[in-house]
């Protein structure tokens, strides 16, 4: 069966609704995509027999064979270059980069070919490639294992960039990415791999480019994505005890960017804080702040603030809890938005 974005819903066996981990939801998405469309092929380091470092592809090689779930050499540029050729010949490769910083050797292929091929050929050749990248910190990993590299990809025209934060989105957005005719960089938050939630595999696939309001509020808007969503929800819960109702917007898709949903929230609340793990300088939060300021200037009661990682290489594991945004830093930014007197401070 050949899948399309309009027809894909549930596939495979087992209950339609189940409680699984986020990594389990990704596994089910890959399994259902393989079952639905024989053009889908998985490629990556140790994804076959081992099932991947985080076991996201566990059991798939045994079910679909090592010609469709292929272990590759440790050569990221070669993996992605091969995927380009496969896509040109009508296949839908799903590539796993073992860790965020391990994807950098493939960056030339990504920028020069994956992102440009459809434009270069005036649409004659599509690039239906999904590039899965476990990313972000919070697992006690050393450098090369904890980068938040989304700004590189969002700055590259021709790519879609997705960062799910829930079990349902991990499944739905990965299925949507695989059936897309454009290349999708699919950022998987490593520290949420073991989080659990309900998965309804019969649900209609979400559209790429749509944000979701995870908590309603009227005092200020927290704009976030990926691994920072649970932290923002915890901050909103703590703020409620102090009488401030924070709205939490989960971008889900960084490119395309949902200006409509983000700006609607900020216009309601009049204040905004952007939260992400990556360093602040020239980070994706700077683009969000600029877009919100340009589109919502006359509704803003205070400048848009940012809570981010620090402008340093990723620190050793014992120090990462100081580096990553936490509830206290978010609440401090909310406090500095100020509500009545004084001038708000600069970004965190």
N, C-alpha and C positions, 0 to 999 in steps of 0.2 A: 504494500500500500504506500502510495506517495502522499506525504503530508503537505498541507498548505496552512498558512496563517489563519485562514478562515475556518478550516475544518477540524483542526487538531483540538481534541478535548482530552478525555481520559484514554488510557491504553493499558494493556497488560492485564495481569490477574491480581486478585486480592481485593480487599475492601476499598471502596471509593474514598472513604474518609478514615484516616488513621492518624495516630500521634507518632511522629518520627522526629529525629534530629535534623538539623539543617543539612548536614552532610548526607543523611539518608534521603532527604528530599531531592538533593542533587543527583544522587545515585538513581532514584526512580525516574527523574527527568531524562537522564541519559539512556536508561533502559527502555523507556517508552519511545524515545526518539529513534533508537536503533530498531525497535520493533516496527515502528510505523513507516520507516523510510529507509530502504536499503542503500540510499546514497549517503547516509550518515556513517562516518568513520571516526573513531577516536584514536588519537595519537599522543604519546608522551612518554616520559621517562618513568619506568617502573609501574605503568598503569595497568599492565596485563596481569601476570601471575600474582604480583604483590597487591594489586588493587590501589596503587597510589600511596604516597606518603601518608595521606589522611584517609585512606580507604574509600575515597569517593567513588572509585570505579570497581570496587570489590565485587567479584562474581560475574562481571560483564564479559570478560574474555572467555570464561568457561561456557557461558551461554551463547555468545555470538561468534566465537572463534577469534584467533589471533590475527586474522586478516582484516577484521573490522575493529578490533581493540588491540592496537599494535604498540608493543614496547619499541622505543626508539633509542638510538645512541644519545650520549650526553652532548648534544649539539643543538642548542636552541635555534640558531640561525638556520640550520639544516632542516629542523622540524617545521618551522614556519615557511621556509622556502618550498618544501615539499607540499605543504598544505595549499600554497598558492597554485602550484601546478595541478593539484587535485581539483581545486575549485574551478580552474579554467576548463577542466574536462567534465564538469557537471556534477562533481561530488560535493558533499557538505561536510568538510572536516571539522572536528572539534578537537582543538589542541590544548593540552594541559602544560603550562609552565610550572615546574615543581614548586617554586617559591617566587615571590614578587621580584626580588632583585635578580633572580636567575633569568628573568625575561629580557634583561638588557642586551645580551648578545644578539637577540633577535630583533632589536629595535630598528636596524637598518631595513630589514625585510618588511617590517610593519609600516614604516613611514614611506619608504620608496615604492613599495609594490602593493601591499594589502590595502592601504588607505587610498592609493591613487589609481588603481587599475580600472575601476569602473569609469572614472572621469576621463582617464587617458584614452579609453576605447569608446568614448561617447555612449556608454551604456551597453556596448556589445558584449562585454564580459562583466558578469557580476562576481562578487567575492563573498559567497555565503560561508564565511569562516567564523567560528566561535573560538575565542582565545580565552581559556579559563586560567585565571591567575589567583591563587591563594594570596591574600595580601593583608597587611596591617600587623599590629603588635598585639600584646596582651597574652602571649603564650610562653613568655620566658625565652624567646629565641634570640640568637645573636644577630649581628649585622648580616645582611644578605638574606635574612629570614623574617624581617619585620617591617619592610618598607611600605609606605603608603604612597604609591607612585601615580595616582590617578591624574595629576596635573599634566604629566607627559602625554597621556593618551587623550585627554580632553582638549589639549592644545593642537592635536593633529587632525586637520579636516579630513573627512571621509570615514571616520570611525564612529560607531555608537559605543557608549561606555555605560555599563550598568553595574550597580552595587546593591544587591539585595541585603535585607537585614532580618527577614522573617522566613520561616519555613515555607509558607505559601508562596512568597515571592521567589525564593530560591528555586522552587519547582517551576512556577509559571513563567518567570522571566527567562530561565534557561531554555525552556521549550520555545518561547517566543524568539529568543536569540537564534536558535538553531534553524528555525524556519525563515528567518530574515534573509533577504538577498544581499544585505550589506554586512560588512564585517563588524563583529561585536566583541569588544573587550569586556569580559565578564569577571568582575572583581569579587572574589569570595572572601568574606571576612573570617580569617582563621579562628579568631577567638569566639566566634559564634557557631562554629561547626557542631558543637555538642549541645547547643541550645535546642529545646524541644517545642513543638507546636503541632496544631492540627493541620493535616494536609488533605484537601479535597481534590483528588485528581480529575474529577468530572467538571471542575469549574472552568469557565471560559478563560482563555489565556489573557493576561493583561497586555495592554498596549505598551510598547517601549516609548518612553517619553512622558509618562504620567506619574506625578507625585501622589502621595497619600498622606492625609492628615491622621496621625496616630493618636493624638489627644487634642481635644478642643480647649480653647482658652481665649481670654480677652485682654490679658495684661501685656503680653509680648509673645513673639514667635521665635521658637528655636528651629533653625533650619539645619538638617543633618542628613546623614546617609550611612549605610554600611555599619561598621562596628560601633559607631558612636550613638546609634539610635537608643540602645538600652540605657546608656548613661544619661541621655537627654530625658528619657522618660522618668528615670529616677530623680533627676533634678526637678522636673515638673512636679513630681509627687512631693518633694521636699518644699518646693516653693508654695504649694497649695497650703501647707501647714502655716505659712507666714502670710497667707491671704492674697497671694498672687497666682493667677491662673494662666499658666503658660501653654500656648498651643505648640504642638510638636509636628513639624512637617518632615516626612521622610521622602527625600528626593527620588529614591529608587533608581532613576535614570539620570545620569549626569549629562549625557548627550544622547538624544535630544533633551533639552532642559525645559521643564514645565514652568514657564514664566507665569502662566495664568493662575495656577494653583498657589504658587509662592507669593505672588503679588496680591492675590485676593486675601490671603492670610495676613500679610503685613499691613495692608490697608485697613483691615479690621482692628488690628492691635496697636498699630502705630509705632511699634518697636520691634527690633529683630536682632538676634544673635546667631551667628553661623558657627557650627561646631564640627571639626574634623580632626583626625589624627595627624595628618601630614603637616609639615612645617608651615608656618604662616606666610612667610615672604614668598610672593608670587604663587601661593597655593590656590587650589580651586575655590576656596572661600573668598578670595579677593575678587574673583569674577562674580560670585554670587552677590557680594556686597555692592559691587559696581552696578549690576543689573537691577538690584532692588532700589538703590539710590536713584538711578536714572528713571525708573518707572514709578516709584512711589514717593518721590521727594516731598510732595505737598501733603502727604499723609504721615510722614515720619515726625515723631515727637523727639527723637534723639538719633545720633549717628548709628549706623549699623556696626556692631562690634563682632569680633571674632575670638573664639577660643580654639586654639590649635596646639599641635606639637611645637616644640621649640625649634629654632633654626640651627640645628646641629645634626650630625650623623646620628643614626639611631643608637641610643645608649646601651650599656650592658644590661643584662636581665634584672639585676638587683636594683637598677635605677629607673626602669621603664615606667613604674607607677608614678614617678614624678613628671615624666615626659608626657604621658597621655592625658588628654582632657579628662577631668573628673567632675563630680557633682559640685564640689566646693568652688572650683574655678568657674564653672558655668553660673552658679548662683552669684559669685562675685561680679561677673559681667552683667548679669541681670540687675544687680544692685546699682551698678554704675551707669545704667541707662537713664538714670534718675527720673523721678516721677513728678517732682514739684519744683524744687529749688536747685540752683547750681548748674554747672556744666558737666555733662558726662565725660568720663575719662576716655583715654584712647583705647584702642583694641588691646586684648589680652596678649 
